[in-house]
Amino acid sequence: MKNLVFILLTFLYFTISHTEQDKYQKDRHQMVANQIAARGINDKNTLKAMRNVQRHQLVPQEQVENAYEDRPLPIGHGQTISQPFIVGYMTEIINPRSGMKVLEIGTGSGYQAAVLAEIVDEVYTIEIVEPLYKTAKSNLNNLGYNNIKMKHADGFYGWEEHTPFDAIVVTAASEFIPPPLIEQLKEGGKMVIPVGAPFTAQHLMLVEKKKDGKWKTKNLLPVRFVPFTRN
């Protein structure tokens, strides 16, 4: 009798777990189809990565049911996880591919880092808010992302010992483009960064570093990000 009860409980556990996983997988695929691909994101690497990354594992428990909605969500400490479309847009714009080494400034929940890690060889990500750093580090490790290296530090200065980077993704709005990040970008590399003061107009900017070391910028679209935090 005990064996029968054990078998039934085991069956129920795996059935519920499988159903729950299928539910989120369906939500995730619908998110990519309806919120991202339908709005012009067509990079295959980006779309595949966003279908794979379990966003619901990278938000606070009270936000799990909202994980695949196309809006930013609070993650505590005055910070947010960006809406999926913006994550897809910023990922596509740097043209990620195998073999690349990418720096992210502002780990937050770890979602953008996870999307990048699905595509590129190495992701280096910096978070200044220590509780967010600890939570993201734990969650990303639990999800098996062993090609992400994290640091608790001021992202303004980048991560000099691992330069140069093929691309840099900044997930908080700075009033100007930090010079250390431009220096750490490889020639021919790209950086995407929201620029503007808090509570005013911000613009997502593309920075491209030319072969001669000079750089140019391009205004992509208006955005609203949390401000770049400094020590």
TARARA-V200178 format. One record per pair of residues at least 12 apart in sequence whose ideal C-beta (glycine too) atoms are under 6 Angstrom apart, sorted by sequence separation. I is the first residue (numbers start at 0). J is the second residue. D is the distance in Angstrom with one decimal. If there is no record, write none. Layout:
# TARARA-V200178
I:J:D
I:J:D
This chain:
# TARARA-V200178
54:66:4.6
70:82:5.1
112:124:4.5
192:204:5.5
204:216:5.2
205:217:4.5
69:82:5.3
136:149:5.1
167:180:5.6
58:72:5.6
69:83:5.6
101:115:5.3
191:205:5.7
205:219:5.6
31:46:5.7
69:84:5.7
190:206:4.1
202:218:5.1
203:219:4.4
167:184:5.8
203:220:5.3
31:49:5.1
101:119:5.1
106:124:4.4
189:207:5.5
31:50:5.1
132:151:4.3
164:183:5.8
202:221:5.9
203:222:4.7
99:119:4.1
106:126:3.7
164:184:6.0
165:185:5.5
188:208:5.2
100:121:4.3
101:122:5.4
102:123:4.9
103:124:4.1
104:125:5.6
162:183:4.2
172:193:4.2
201:222:5.3
28:50:5.8
58:80:6.0
98:120:5.7
129:151:5.6
155:177:4.9
157:179:4.8
163:185:3.8
166:188:5.6
174:196:5.3
186:208:5.6
201:223:6.0
27:50:6.0
95:118:4.3
156:179:5.0
157:180:5.2
165:188:5.3
166:189:5.1
167:190:4.0
168:191:5.6
169:192:3.9
172:195:5.4
90:114:5.6
95:119:5.2
184:208:4.8
186:210:5.2
86:111:5.5
121:146:5.8
122:147:4.6
123:148:5.1
124:149:5.4
125:150:5.0
109:135:3.6
127:153:5.6
157:183:4.5
80:107:5.9
108:135:5.9
125:152:5.3
80:108:4.5
116:144:4.8
78:107:5.6
106:135:4.9
109:138:5.6
125:154:4.2
172:201:4.8
193:222:5.1
197:226:4.2
80:110:5.4
109:139:4.7
116:146:5.3
113:144:5.9
116:147:5.1
193:224:4.3
23:55:5.4
181:214:5.9
74:108:4.9
34:69:4.2
112:147:5.3
123:158:5.1
30:67:4.2
49:87:5.8
123:161:5.4
27:67:5.9
26:67:4.2
45:87:5.6
45:90:4.6
38:84:5.9
45:91:4.7
40:87:4.4
34:83:5.5
35:84:5.7
42:91:4.2
34:84:5.5
104:154:3.6
40:91:5.4
44:95:5.7
57:108:4.5
35:87:4.3
57:109:5.2
76:128:5.0
172:224:4.1
30:83:5.7
57:110:4.7
171:224:5.6
171:225:5.5
172:226:5.5
173:227:4.1
76:131:6.0
172:227:6.0
54:110:5.9
102:158:6.0
171:227:4.4
111:170:5.8
52:113:4.6
52:114:5.3
102:164:4.3
100:164:5.6
49:114:5.9
100:165:5.4
101:166:4.8
102:167:4.6
103:168:4.8
104:169:4.5
105:170:3.8
48:114:4.8
51:117:5.4
99:165:4.2
105:171:4.5
48:117:3.6
48:118:5.3
93:166:4.0
44:118:4.7
153:229:5.9
153:230:4.6
89:168:5.7
57:138:5.6
93:189:4.8
93:191:5.9
92:191:5.1
127:228:5.0
89:191:4.9
92:205:6.0
79:225:5.9
78:225:5.7
